[in-house]
Amino acid sequence: MIFAKRINMCQAKLFKTLFKATVTSVLICSSFINSSFAQNQNNTVTSSGSGLKFPTKAVKIVVPYPPGGSTDIAARVLFQQISETTGQQFIIDNRPGAGGNIGAELVAKSPADGYTLLIATTAHAINMSLFKQLGYDIQKDFVPVSLLTQGPLVIVANPKFQANNVRELIALAKSGAPISFASSGNGQSTHLSAELFNSMAGIKMQHIPYKGSAPAISDVMAGQVEIMFDTTLSAMPFIKAGKLKALAVTGSQRSSVAPEIPTIAESGLPGFEVYAWNGVLAPAGTPKAIILQLNDEIRKAMSASIVREKFSAQGFAASGNTPEQFASFLKDELDKWAKTVKASGATID
């Protein structure tokens, strides 16, 4: 009897010990599960907030123009700086052709994960109205990340050309004197900037398109064509060498590269403002968190003195802004160039 009682007591103690162990195990498991859940929750918050771990692999930057041009230079300067600060590669992928459309279409059809980006330019805003058929829509197929650079064009002429400023150019054109202007090609900013000038000044200069800026500016220097609206990057060496004379720049303010050259607006055509610009677009559907992270990295890079100095040397102004501001800027550009294209009658199949 006493023996049986002791067995029962031992069983009770064993049961109590096992019960405590079980409860302890359950609490440990529960704690682990809750900890894992909390960690996942924290990761989710981090991925959608400022602590996003992006990029974690190489990012491809599609430049839809050949190496060595102003767009290519701007992209290489900026993303070299971002590579150094993030520790990830940003690889420049030049995809020239069709006025920038080949590269744009490639990015439009790329995964919306932030790892393939487009360097868009003034031409892409123009192309929406200029081309009858495009394989992309700049507003529907992309999401703005940031504006990068803005730089004015400059009106250049042969040193022997009769007009020395905008007022004299307009007066000469209104007198009936035949004046032709060269461009780097139909529909390029060098073409439609002059068409906008024609429209606002109430004159009609004849367009002579070339295949690129180099042959166009060569014929202006040779006196075969009277004037050209060209980028400061392309024209300044010839202006400084005395082979061309500058009449005015197209920006709202004088260029830091050549502050002695007046603006068109201050020289007799108020309200005229045209910039050659570059900006970053991502495929539509790219997560907002990635867009904001890219925007943050771009703006930090553009605040670096080395980037600003290199941009300034090329005639660019570093123009980083928010995705919303870039979207508004892009809409204004699309509206402006749509009107200019319509007035000029220019179209490309």
C-alpha positions, 0 to 999 in steps of 0.5 A: 500500500505504502509502495503503491502510494510512493509510485503514485507520488513519483508519477505525479512529480514526473507528470508535473515535470513533463507538463512544465517542460511542455509549457516551456517548449511551447513558450519558446516556440511561440517566442521564436514564431513571434520573433520571426514574424516581427522580423518579417514585419520589420523587413517589410517596413524597411523595404518600403521605407528609407532603409531599402536595400537597393541596389543589390546587383548591377543596374543597367543605364540605357543611353539611347545615343552613341558614346561620347555625346552630351547625354552619354557624358552626363550619364557616365559622370553621374552614375560613376559617382553613384557606383562609388557611394553604393558599392554597386555597378551602374553599367552604361549601355549605349543603344543608339538609333531612331532618334532615341526610340530604340533605347526607350522601347527597350527599357519600356519592355524591361522588368519593372524592378529598378535594374534597367533605367533610361536616360531620356532627353528633350528628343523623347518629349519631341518624338511623342508628337513627331513620330506617327508610330512609336513602340512606347508612350513616354507617359504611360510606359515609364515613371519619372525618377529625376531630372538630371541636367539642363543646358541651353542651346546657343544660336551660332553663325558664320563670323561674316553673317550680317546679324550680330544679335537676335534683334538684327536676326529678326529684322533681317529675316523680316526684311525678306533676306533669305536665311537658312538654319542647319540642324542635326536632323529632322525633329531634333531639338536643334531643328525644333528650337529654330522652328519655335523661334520662327513661330514666336518671332513671326519669321520663316527661316529655311530648314536644312537638316544634316545627319548629325551636329558635326557636318551641320556646324561645319557648313555654318563655319563654311558659310553654306548655311547662315545659322544653327541652334546647337548645344553649348557642348558642341559649339563652344570650342568653335566660338572660342576659336573665333570660327563661329560667333554666338548671337544668344543662348536659349535659356531663361538665364545666361550660361555659366559656360559663357556668361557674356552671351545674352539670352534670346529673351533679353535680346528681343524675344521675351518668353523664349526658353528652350533647354536640352535636358537629360532625366532618368525614367524607369519602366512603369510599375517600378515600386515607389520605394525603389523610385524614391531610393534611386531619386535619393541616390541621384540627388546625393550624387549631384550634390557632390562638387566633382559632379557639379564641376564636371557638369558645369564644364560641359555647359550643364546645370545639375537639376535634380528634383523629385519624381513629382516635379520631373513628371510636371516638367515632362508634361510641360515639355510634351505640351510645348513640343506638341505645339511646335511640331504641329506648327512646323508640320514636321512628321516622321513615319 
